[in-house]
Amino acid sequence: MIRKFRRACGVLTLGTALFAAGAAVPATGFSASAAASAPSQARSLPPQQNVPDLDAGGPAKTVDYPPDGQRYHQPSSISIQAPPHTRIVGLDLRCTGMSCPVQIAGDGKSATAQGSASTWDFIRPFTVHVVADSDAPLAGGTFTGSFTLNGVTQPLTVHIAPGIQGIIAGNLKNTSPAGGGVRVLAVDPGSSTEAAGLLPGDVITEVAGILTPTVNDLDAVLSGKRSGATYPVVVKRAGVLVTLNIPLDPEP
């Protein structure tokens, strides 16, 4: 948080703002000070207070950077890089008394913010809201991006939980002769595969841009892909190629 003083000590309090991806809105999170004659201290950005556990495709969780309690004598500049396999969906700066516009990239992979005051106090935490991509690696793991304040950088680290192997839920077999694709004999009732529109009689020819002439090829394409992740699946249906977006079902 950055707080703004009027003259010696009057404080303007504007509240808290949360910014969604792609937004550019005046923030309410830093405190600006008119006491420009105060001695400047060495810049520092404390490391994050917590490492969130994220579920792929699950809800957003937060990473907090605590304040250093110092007075800064230059406008604030923040740059954030999301950890691999995650997206930034919000940035809460807790500005008061000045404008702090935030920009989050459309893909959520980066964000920037600027504070308008030339003198400000870092007295409340900055909070980054992140989600894990639905197609994060099956094994999960710890992934690190960065948070930079006025040239001082700290890691932005998250942990993504392991997932369950994904499948196309149905009774599948090779065409005869083999090599013409993967024939769908039946689709599991109530599955995501069924909801996505795969039908008995379809012949799967491509998944995620990779040809699948046989069941073994299909298994190789799906190996390591999470349940819940969605991939384009091309099928031949009554002689016509149709593309379905199928969320993978969990392997039994």
DRENTIDREN-234884 format. One record per residue (C-alpha): residue number from 1; residue in three letters; x, y, z. Coordinates in Angstrom, 3 decimals, padded with zeros to 6 digits. Example, Ala and Ser with C-alpha at 12.3 -4.5 7.8 and 13.67 -1.06 7.14 Angstrom:
BEGIN
{1 "ALA" {012.300 -004.500 007.800}}
{2 "SER" {013.670 -001.060 007.140}}
This chain:
BEGIN
{1 "MET" {000.000 000.000 000.000}}
{2 "ILE" {001.121 003.501 -000.713}}
{3 "ARG" {-000.401 006.295 001.348}}
{4 "LYS" {-000.628 009.977 000.428}}
{5 "PHE" {-000.197 012.815 002.975}}
{6 "ARG" {-001.557 016.330 002.728}}
{7 "ARG" {001.257 018.574 003.874}}
{8 "ALA" {002.540 017.070 007.126}}
{9 "CYS" {000.170 014.238 007.956}}
{10 "GLY" {-003.350 014.407 006.463}}
{11 "VAL" {-004.240 011.098 004.784}}
{12 "LEU" {-006.502 010.555 001.795}}
{13 "THR" {-008.043 007.089 001.867}}
{14 "LEU" {-009.705 005.793 -001.258}}
{15 "GLY" {-010.088 002.075 -000.571}}
{16 "THR" {-009.035 -001.048 -002.432}}
{17 "ALA" {-009.226 -001.905 -006.125}}
{18 "LEU" {-009.034 -005.289 -007.836}}
{19 "PHE" {-008.203 -005.363 -011.528}}
{20 "ALA" {-009.304 -008.059 -013.964}}
{21 "ALA" {-007.291 -009.165 -017.003}}
{22 "GLY" {-007.027 -006.483 -019.670}}
{23 "ALA" {-008.234 -003.708 -017.335}}
{24 "ALA" {-006.707 -000.252 -017.092}}
{25 "VAL" {-008.331 001.506 -014.144}}
{26 "PRO" {-007.195 004.073 -011.573}}
{27 "ALA" {-005.920 001.973 -008.682}}
{28 "THR" {-006.247 002.637 -004.958}}
{29 "GLY" {-003.173 001.089 -003.405}}
{30 "PHE" {-000.083 003.266 -002.875}}
{31 "SER" {000.241 006.149 -000.399}}
{32 "ALA" {001.713 009.311 -001.808}}
{33 "SER" {003.445 011.875 000.409}}
{34 "ALA" {004.077 015.576 -000.044}}
{35 "ALA" {007.010 015.453 002.399}}
{36 "ALA" {009.625 015.289 -000.350}}
{37 "SER" {012.365 016.524 001.975}}
{38 "ALA" {012.313 013.290 004.024}}
{39 "PRO" {015.539 011.262 003.726}}
{40 "SER" {015.508 008.566 001.049}}
{41 "GLN" {016.181 004.967 002.116}}
{42 "ALA" {017.651 002.127 000.097}}
{43 "ARG" {015.056 000.531 -002.145}}
{44 "SER" {013.900 -002.946 -001.281}}
{45 "LEU" {011.081 -005.288 -002.215}}
{46 "PRO" {010.505 -008.000 000.398}}
{47 "PRO" {009.990 -011.530 -000.948}}
{48 "GLN" {006.504 -012.969 -001.286}}
{49 "GLN" {004.829 -014.037 001.960}}
{50 "ASN" {003.192 -017.191 000.637}}
{51 "VAL" {003.397 -019.803 -002.121}}
{52 "PRO" {-000.140 -020.769 -003.205}}
{53 "ASP" {-001.178 -024.281 -004.198}}
{54 "LEU" {-003.052 -024.036 -007.501}}
{55 "ASP" {-005.322 -026.579 -009.151}}
{56 "ALA" {-005.121 -026.613 -012.947}}
{57 "GLY" {-008.256 -024.926 -014.249}}
{58 "GLY" {-009.250 -024.105 -010.664}}
{59 "PRO" {-009.971 -020.827 -008.871}}
{60 "ALA" {-007.540 -017.948 -008.532}}
{61 "LYS" {-005.302 -017.710 -005.489}}
{62 "THR" {-003.147 -014.880 -004.227}}
{63 "VAL" {000.530 -014.056 -003.784}}
{64 "ASP" {001.279 -011.231 -001.322}}
{65 "TYR" {004.352 -008.988 -001.272}}
{66 "PRO" {004.638 -007.294 002.147}}
{67 "PRO" {005.543 -003.604 002.466}}
{68 "ASP" {009.049 -002.476 003.369}}
{69 "GLY" {007.767 000.571 005.286}}
{70 "GLN" {009.955 002.945 003.282}}
{71 "ARG" {009.306 006.295 001.630}}
{72 "TYR" {010.104 006.421 -002.074}}
{73 "HIS" {011.024 009.614 -003.930}}
{74 "GLN" {010.180 008.561 -007.471}}
{75 "PRO" {006.999 007.361 -009.187}}
{76 "SER" {006.314 003.676 -008.727}}
{77 "SER" {006.737 001.268 -011.635}}
{78 "ILE" {005.669 -002.374 -011.377}}
{79 "SER" {006.240 -005.165 -013.891}}
{80 "ILE" {005.053 -008.751 -013.359}}
{81 "GLN" {005.732 -011.940 -015.316}}
{82 "ALA" {003.405 -014.849 -014.575}}
{83 "PRO" {004.982 -018.213 -013.724}}
{84 "PRO" {004.850 -020.756 -016.574}}
{85 "HIS" {001.455 -022.470 -016.946}}
{86 "THR" {-000.334 -019.698 -015.026}}
{87 "ARG" {-002.161 -016.444 -015.768}}
{88 "ILE" {-002.455 -013.194 -013.845}}
{89 "VAL" {-006.140 -012.330 -013.373}}
{90 "GLY" {-005.914 -009.482 -010.864}}
{91 "LEU" {-003.551 -007.037 -009.178}}
{92 "ASP" {-004.477 -005.288 -005.916}}
{93 "LEU" {-002.127 -002.381 -005.134}}
{94 "ARG" {-004.171 -000.682 -002.391}}
{95 "CYS" {-003.333 002.800 -003.657}}
{96 "THR" {-004.638 005.852 -001.825}}
{97 "GLY" {-004.499 009.465 -002.884}}
{98 "MET" {-003.219 008.952 -006.410}}
{99 "SER" {-003.845 007.184 -009.690}}
{100 "CYS" {-002.269 003.721 -010.162}}
{101 "PRO" {-003.395 002.427 -013.583}}
{102 "VAL" {-002.930 -001.310 -014.120}}
{103 "GLN" {-002.595 -003.173 -017.412}}
{104 "ILE" {-002.918 -006.972 -017.550}}
{105 "ALA" {-002.108 -008.628 -020.878}}
{106 "GLY" {-004.990 -010.354 -022.605}}
{107 "ASP" {-003.304 -013.731 -022.166}}
{108 "GLY" {-002.588 -013.008 -018.492}}
{109 "LYS" {001.115 -013.709 -018.874}}
{110 "SER" {002.261 -010.238 -017.802}}
{111 "ALA" {001.054 -007.112 -016.034}}
{112 "THR" {002.290 -003.579 -015.429}}
{113 "ALA" {001.289 -000.720 -013.129}}
{114 "GLN" {002.368 002.877 -012.632}}
{115 "GLY" {001.884 005.169 -009.638}}
{116 "SER" {001.450 008.867 -010.349}}
{117 "ALA" {002.927 010.315 -007.126}}
{118 "SER" {006.587 011.332 -007.039}}
{119 "THR" {006.805 010.613 -003.289}}
{120 "TRP" {005.001 007.712 -001.643}}
{121 "ASP" {005.117 005.292 001.287}}
{122 "PHE" {005.116 001.522 000.830}}
{123 "ILE" {003.017 000.546 003.877}}
{124 "ARG" {000.540 -002.113 002.706}}
{125 "PRO" {001.042 -005.311 000.686}}
{126 "PHE" {000.723 -005.777 -003.045}}
{127 "THR" {-001.412 -008.786 -004.032}}
{128 "VAL" {-001.232 -010.723 -007.302}}
{129 "HIS" {-004.134 -013.028 -008.245}}
{130 "VAL" {-003.107 -016.034 -010.362}}
{131 "VAL" {-004.739 -019.138 -011.836}}
{132 "ALA" {-003.170 -022.318 -013.222}}
{133 "ASP" {-003.852 -023.197 -016.855}}
{134 "SER" {-006.115 -026.199 -017.379}}
{135 "ASP" {-003.422 -027.838 -019.536}}
{136 "ALA" {-000.618 -027.429 -016.977}}
{137 "PRO" {001.832 -030.369 -016.865}}
{138 "LEU" {000.260 -033.536 -015.504}}
{139 "ALA" {002.950 -033.946 -012.842}}
{140 "GLY" {002.398 -030.421 -011.520}}
{141 "GLY" {005.334 -028.793 -009.774}}
{142 "THR" {006.742 -025.455 -008.660}}
{143 "PHE" {006.968 -022.654 -011.215}}
{144 "THR" {008.443 -019.176 -010.923}}
{145 "GLY" {007.833 -015.818 -012.588}}
{146 "SER" {008.859 -012.380 -011.332}}
{147 "PHE" {007.592 -009.230 -009.596}}
{148 "THR" {009.620 -006.046 -010.154}}
{149 "LEU" {009.165 -002.764 -008.286}}
{150 "ASN" {011.293 000.173 -009.496}}
{151 "GLY" {014.023 -002.113 -010.785}}
{152 "VAL" {014.114 -004.446 -007.752}}
{153 "THR" {012.937 -007.981 -008.592}}
{154 "GLN" {011.663 -010.844 -006.453}}
{155 "PRO" {010.490 -014.282 -007.624}}
{156 "LEU" {006.770 -014.929 -008.030}}
{157 "THR" {006.493 -018.620 -007.195}}
{158 "VAL" {003.468 -020.936 -007.216}}
{159 "HIS" {002.901 -024.664 -006.835}}
{160 "ILE" {000.569 -026.499 -009.227}}
{161 "ALA" {-000.963 -029.721 -007.918}}
{162 "PRO" {-000.537 -032.985 -009.866}}
{163 "GLY" {-003.449 -034.007 -012.052}}
{164 "ILE" {-005.114 -037.147 -013.403}}
{165 "GLN" {-004.309 -038.552 -016.833}}
{166 "GLY" {-006.949 -037.521 -019.360}}
{167 "ILE" {-008.670 -039.736 -021.929}}
{168 "ILE" {-011.313 -039.621 -024.627}}
{169 "ALA" {-013.977 -041.632 -022.846}}
{170 "GLY" {-015.304 -044.325 -025.114}}
{171 "ASN" {-014.755 -047.685 -026.756}}
{172 "LEU" {-012.178 -047.035 -029.462}}
{173 "LYS" {-010.492 -049.300 -032.009}}
{174 "ASN" {-008.383 -049.084 -035.138}}
{175 "THR" {-010.035 -048.840 -038.510}}
{176 "SER" {-009.793 -051.891 -040.727}}
{177 "PRO" {-007.296 -051.882 -042.252}}
{178 "ALA" {-005.386 -049.976 -039.563}}
{179 "GLY" {-004.020 -046.536 -040.353}}
{180 "GLY" {-007.216 -044.733 -041.296}}
{181 "GLY" {-007.893 -043.277 -037.862}}
{182 "VAL" {-009.492 -044.383 -034.591}}
{183 "ARG" {-013.079 -045.592 -034.838}}
{184 "VAL" {-015.525 -044.743 -032.050}}
{185 "LEU" {-017.645 -047.785 -031.201}}
{186 "ALA" {-019.323 -046.211 -028.150}}
{187 "VAL" {-019.070 -043.101 -025.967}}
{188 "ASP" {-019.235 -043.276 -022.164}}
{189 "PRO" {-022.625 -041.954 -020.990}}
{190 "GLY" {-022.443 -038.804 -018.878}}
{191 "SER" {-018.833 -038.119 -019.839}}
{192 "SER" {-017.318 -034.837 -020.973}}
{193 "THR" {-016.549 -036.638 -024.227}}
{194 "GLU" {-020.257 -037.280 -024.767}}
{195 "ALA" {-021.166 -033.697 -023.832}}
{196 "ALA" {-018.650 -032.401 -026.389}}
{197 "GLY" {-020.506 -034.212 -029.168}}
{198 "LEU" {-018.402 -037.279 -030.039}}
{199 "LEU" {-020.669 -039.936 -031.561}}
{200 "PRO" {-020.477 -043.670 -032.199}}
{201 "GLY" {-019.358 -044.173 -035.787}}
{202 "ASP" {-017.029 -041.158 -035.769}}
{203 "VAL" {-013.433 -041.772 -036.855}}
{204 "ILE" {-010.862 -039.701 -034.939}}
{205 "THR" {-008.152 -038.534 -037.338}}
{206 "GLU" {-006.399 -035.754 -035.414}}
{207 "VAL" {-006.021 -034.510 -031.818}}
{208 "ALA" {-004.376 -031.214 -030.827}}
{209 "GLY" {-003.043 -030.790 -034.351}}
{210 "ILE" {-001.386 -034.241 -034.446}}
{211 "LEU" {-002.557 -037.028 -036.753}}
{212 "THR" {-003.875 -040.162 -035.032}}
{213 "PRO" {-003.939 -042.952 -037.610}}
{214 "THR" {-004.061 -045.678 -034.915}}
{215 "VAL" {-005.085 -046.159 -031.271}}
{216 "ASN" {-001.401 -046.243 -030.311}}
{217 "ASP" {-000.905 -042.854 -031.955}}
{218 "LEU" {-003.905 -041.476 -030.075}}
{219 "ASP" {-002.540 -042.799 -026.775}}
{220 "ALA" {000.816 -041.158 -027.503}}
{221 "VAL" {-000.827 -037.787 -028.167}}
{222 "LEU" {-002.861 -037.924 -024.954}}
{223 "SER" {-000.013 -039.194 -022.765}}
{224 "GLY" {000.793 -036.615 -020.085}}
{225 "LYS" {-002.314 -034.525 -020.745}}
{226 "ARG" {-004.560 -033.675 -017.813}}
{227 "SER" {-008.160 -034.564 -017.273}}
{228 "GLY" {-010.165 -031.365 -017.722}}
{229 "ALA" {-007.905 -029.872 -020.389}}
{230 "THR" {-009.701 -029.208 -023.685}}
{231 "TYR" {-008.235 -030.099 -027.079}}
{232 "PRO" {-009.493 -029.855 -030.666}}
{233 "VAL" {-010.384 -033.287 -032.045}}
{234 "VAL" {-010.988 -033.783 -035.767}}
{235 "VAL" {-013.341 -036.623 -036.682}}
{236 "LYS" {-014.603 -037.992 -039.963}}
{237 "ARG" {-018.394 -038.203 -039.769}}
{238 "ALA" {-020.390 -039.455 -042.746}}
{239 "GLY" {-017.504 -038.488 -045.009}}
{240 "VAL" {-017.221 -034.948 -043.608}}
{241 "LEU" {-014.458 -033.660 -041.315}}
{242 "VAL" {-015.841 -032.159 -038.099}}
{243 "THR" {-013.820 -030.458 -035.338}}
{244 "LEU" {-014.929 -030.948 -031.731}}
{245 "ASN" {-013.460 -029.314 -028.639}}
{246 "ILE" {-013.326 -032.162 -026.135}}
{247 "PRO" {-012.458 -031.755 -022.434}}
{248 "LEU" {-010.561 -034.891 -021.460}}
{249 "ASP" {-012.193 -037.223 -018.964}}
{250 "PRO" {-010.251 -038.746 -016.036}}
{251 "GLU" {-008.627 -042.090 -016.666}}
{252 "PRO" {-010.392 -044.740 -014.546}}
